[in-house]
Amino acid sequence: MVFQKIAILGMGFMGASLAASIRRFGSPDWEIRGFDPLEGRPAWAQSAGIVDGAFSSIKETVEGADLVVSAAPVDHIVGTILEAARHMKPGAILTDLGSTRERIETALCEGLPKGAIHAGSHPMAGSEKTGPEHCKDILFVGKWIFLTPGTSSHPALDALEGFWEKLGARVARLGAKEHDQIVATTSHLPHLAAFALANTLPRKWEEFVAGGFRDTTRIAGGAPEIWTPIFDTNRSCVLEALDQYMANLKEWRDALANPGTFEIDKLVKKANETRSRLM
């Protein structure tokens, strides 16, 4: 299965980065088509040379496409995919970059027309910045892409895996529930912790903030239109991860509340060991 014509629905940071990556690593004969409800974004992408055509409707964008990718925020993915499915040619593949899977795929399994081929493609890559002007053509190089099956077959998943590998990514195939559990801890919880830490700082002390605070809260710059729907659509898994985090924070509180440094030292060393394995 070869993708000659690729439609990207959503030209924010992720969609534009995908277009730029395809332009850099994809075949020269691939046609890239872009759509976004914000009129200026596709035009910017076309002027930057990362899409071949900028379109004002989903219908126009997906016409004749072999692969359609929704790069919309998670609360708009289902509607975007269902609209695209109405106008796509038979046999084309639908995918999306949503960072939560179970709710999206349940809705699509119920709502897509019979025979429609959809799978999830969640890149473990991103930025706290938004807008196509911040796009990166190497965003996916060396990063994990989580493929979840949706309504697709093995040939479609094989085609998507080859597509992402061509862009330099590593691919793991997971069920939607397992995916949501993994990202709740590895992605969503760190963002939640950064938001909470940023909200803890009294305004009168902002001028004294050191590098550690800035580094730890960098991802607290994530846009609410992106992160509010993510937390909303993955509530149960994020709550499980948050409960575990709060249990660990209680260990820290207990260690600090008691005299001596043994327990504090033990917790620091345990964290050092985990961090060293991630290097």
N, C-alpha and C positions, 0 to 999 in steps of 0.2 A: 504494500500500500504506500503510494508516494504522494506527498503533499505538494502540489504545484501552486495552489492558490490558498493563502492563509488569511482569514479574517480575524481581526482582534477587536473585541467589543469592550472599550474602556481604554482611554489613552492617558491615564494617570501615570504615576511612577512605574508601576509594575507592567502595565500594558506597553508603555513606551520602551521600557527596558527589554521586554520580550521582542518588540519590533527591531530594536537596535541590535540585539543579540542574533536574531535571524539574519539581519542584513550582514553582520560580520562573519558569522559562522555557517550560515545556510548556503544552499546552492544558488548560483547567480540567477538562475531562471525562475526562482520562486517569486511569486507576486504577493506582496503584503498589502492588505487593505485595512484601514483604520476607521473606527467610529467612536464617538463619545458624545453624550448629551450636552456637554459643555463645548460650544461651537468652536472655540479657538484652539482646542487641543489637537484634533486631527489635522487642522491646517498647519499648526506648528510642527507636528510630526512629519508632514509632507515636505514642508520647507526645509526641515533638518535632514531630509533624505532617508528617513528610516521607514517610511511607508510609501508605496507607489500611488495610492489613491486615498483621499480623505472623503468620507461620506457622511451624509446628514441623516441617514436612517439605517436601522438594522437590516431591513429588507434589501436595500441596495448593497450593503457591505457584504452580506453572506451569499449573494447570488453567485452560483458556480463554484463556491469555495469547497475545498477538500477537507479543510480543518477550520473549525470555528472555536475561538478561545474567548471566554468571558473573563475579562480582568476587572469586572465591576466589584464594588464592595459586597461583602457577603450577603447583605440584606437585599441586594438587587440582582444577585446571580440567577435565582430561579426564574424570575420574570424575563430576564435577558435571554436565558437559554430557551425558554418556552417560545418566546417571540422568534428567535433565530430558527428554531425547529420548524416553524410554519413555512419558512421560505427557502430552506436548504434543499440541495439536490439529494436524491436517494443515495445512501451509502456513505455520505460525508460523516465525519466524526466531530462530535461536540465535546469540549472539555472546558474546565474553568480553573482558576487559580485560587479558589477559596480556601481559607485557612481553617475552616471547620467543615466537616464532611457529612455527618450522619443526617442532620436535619435537611441539608440541601439534597442529598441523594434520595432520601425518603420522599421528598416533595416531587423530585423529578421522575422517580420510578412510577409515581402515581399519575403525573401530569403529562409526561411526554407521549407523543403518538406511538403506536405500536411499530416496532422496527427501528426507532431512533436509537442512535449509538452515542452514549455519553459515558465519560469517565472523568474522575477528578484528577487534577494535576497541581498539587500544592507545593510550590517551591519554598524550601526553608532558606529564604533569602528576602531581603527587604531593606527598608530605610525608614527613619522617622520623618523623612522629607516627603512631600507630595508634589505632584505635577510632573509633566513630561520633561521639562527642562532639566530635571535632576537625574534623568535616566542613565543607566550604565550598561554598556554592551557586553561587559564581562560579569554581569550580576550572577549568572547561574553557574559559572565555571567552578567546579569542585563542590558545588552545593547539592544537597539532597532534594530530589523531587519525589514526593509521595504520590504514587498512582493508586487510586481507589477505583474499584471496577464499575460502579454504577450499573448501567444497562449494557455495558460493552462485552465483547467476546475477546478471547485470547488474541486473535489477529489484530484487533484494534488496539489492545494494550501493547502488543509487540510494536506496532507502528508508532504509538506515542512514546514508548521507551526509546526507540531509535531516534525519534525526533529530539527528545531532550538530551540524549547522549551526544548528538551532533552539536548541541549548544554547550557542551562541556560539563553537563550535570551528571550526578550519580542518581540512580533510580532505585527506589524500594517500592514494592507492591504490598499494600496493606488493606485490611478491611476498614470501613468508615469508623466504626467504634474504636478500634485499636488506634487509628490515626488520631482521633480526638483526644484520647487518653494521653498519648505521647506528647502532642503539641500543647496540651494544657500545662504540662510540667516544663517542657523545654522552651516554650515560646510565650504562652499566654500568662503564666505565673510571673516570669521575669518582668513583663510589661506592667502587670498589676503592682508588683513590688516597687517598680520605679515610679509609677504614678503615686503610690501611697507615700513613698519616701519624699518625693517632691512636695506633696501636700503637708508634710510634717515640718518643713522649714519655716520658721517665723520670718515674716517679711523684713523685719528690722535687722536680721542677721545675714541677709542675702549677700551683702558686700564682702562678707568674710568667708564665703564658701571656698573650700579647697578643691584640689583636683579630684580627690576620691569621690566627693559628692557629685561633681560634674560628670565624671565617668559613669558612675552608677545610675544617674538619672538621665543619661543621654536619650534613652528610648522613651522617656516620659514626654518627649516632643511629638509622639505619635498623634495623628489627628483623631478627634472624637468621632468623625464620620466613618473612620475605619475601625477603631477599637471598640466603640460602644456596641456595634452589631456583632463583633467577634465574641465579646464576653457574653452577650445575650444569647447567641446561638450555641455556645459551648458551656452553659452554666453548670451543669451537673459535673462535668469533668474538671472544670476550673475550681469548683467548690471542693472536690476531693483533693486536688493538688494544694489548694489553700489551707485545708485542714492539716495536711502533712507539714506544710510550711509553718503554720502556727504552732504545731507540736514541737518543731525544731526551735522556733523562737522561745517557746517556754523553757526548753533545755538551756538556752542562753540566759534567760531571765533567772532561772534557778541557780545557774552557775555564778552569776553576778551577785545574787542575793546572799550567797553563803561566803564565809571567810575563806581565804586561800586562793591559789591560782591553778590548782591541779585540774579542775574541771574545765576552766577557761582554756588552758593550754591544750587539753585533750580535744576540745571542739575545734580550736584553730587548726591543729594538726590534721584532724579528720577532713576539714574543708580543704587544706593544702593538698592532701592526697587525691581528693576528687578533682580539684582544679588541675593538678599535674597530669592526670589521665586524659584531660581534654586538650592538652597542648598539641 
